[in-house]
Amino acid sequence: MPGNRLLAFGTIGVVLSALCCFTPILVVLLGAVGLSAFIGYLDYVLLPSVLIFIGIVAYALVSKRHK
């Protein structure tokens, strides 16, 4: 992926993961669909995904700076 696409991908991923992590969007959606049993496991998925996407953004910024 070129640097701009990688940066956009990482930024969108961070924003979506942060929205789902810090607001009750997934709690409401999972409760409405009937999958509220998975609400307890959201932190195990969302927090690492935020960190991974932050790493992608950092990598894109560093690689963009060196070009």
N, C-alpha and C positions, 0 to 999 in steps of 0.2 A: 504494500500500500504506500502511496506517496505520503509525504509528511502531513499535508493538509487533511487528507482523508483520515489518516490515523488520529490526528488531533481532534477532528470532528467526531469520530467514532468514540474516542475516549471521553470527550466532554459530554456527549449525549448519554453515554453509559453512566458517568458519574452523576449527572443530574437525575436520571431515571432511578438509579439505585438509591440516591439520597432521598428523593421524594417518597419512595416506597418504604424507606427505612425510618425516616423521621416524621412521616405523616401516616395516618391510619388508612391509606388508600388500599393496600393489600388486605388489611384486616376486614374492611367493609366488603371488598370484592369476594374474598374467600368465604365470609359469613353469608353473603347473599347467594353464593353458588352452592353452599352446603359443605364446604371443605374447611370448616373452622378448626378441625383437628390439627391442621398444619400450621396454625398461627404460632404455636410455641417454637417451631423450627425456623421461623423467618430470620431470626438473628444469625443463625448458623450459615445462612446463604447470603443475606444482604450485606452484612459487614465485610466479609471477604471480597464480595464483588465490588464494593466501593473501593477497597484497597487495590484490587487488580486494575480497575479503570483509572484510578489515580496514577498507578504505575505506567499505564499506557500513555496517559497525557504527559507525564514526566519524560518518558522515552521519546515521544514525538517532539517535545520542545527541545530536548538535548540534541536529537539528531537533526532537527531543523537549524539549530544554532551552528552546528559543525559543517554545514553545507555551504 
